């Protein structure tokens, strides 16, 4: 087998280890696509309830309520223990709590999706590492084959060099012997054929 053909075989072996990658998913887009109108409203209300604007507005409304009823500037509709205010705040807390819990459920769904995506990425990374390790092991085998071929070639070259040196030595010895003693049919100084 010629060296060029061996190199082509090695190149084909290396090329066959290439592989394709599945696309990475965009979780934000996927989550947004799954949201219903009620989910979007719950998320917006939870965002509103969790803001400083909402807290300051609530405090301002309660302060106005208490001042109007305590100072009797307008007809007192809720006397001192402010039971009606307490009732309204209780209803408001129940409503906001339900909406916030709905938003937490959406967040839990998003976290579950993110966990699934992380798992898929970890599996993909593990497959990639296995493919890389297999590819490296294959390259190691090919490199060992190349080193063995080079070693065999080197040993063959050394063997041929020794044979050549031995042939040259025997030739020079035979020349020196034939030139030092003349043969019966040959005049002195004429080398043997």
Secondary structure by P-SEA (a helix, b strand, c coil): ccaaaaaaaaaaaaaaacccccccccaaaaaaaaccaaaaaaaaaaaaaacaaaaaaaaaaaaaaaaaaaaccccccccccaaaaaaaaaaaaaaaaaaaaaaaaaaaaaaaaaaaaaaaaaaaaaaaaaaaaaaaaaaaaaaaaaaaaaaaaaaaaaaaaaaaaaaaaaaaaaaaaaaaccccccccccccc
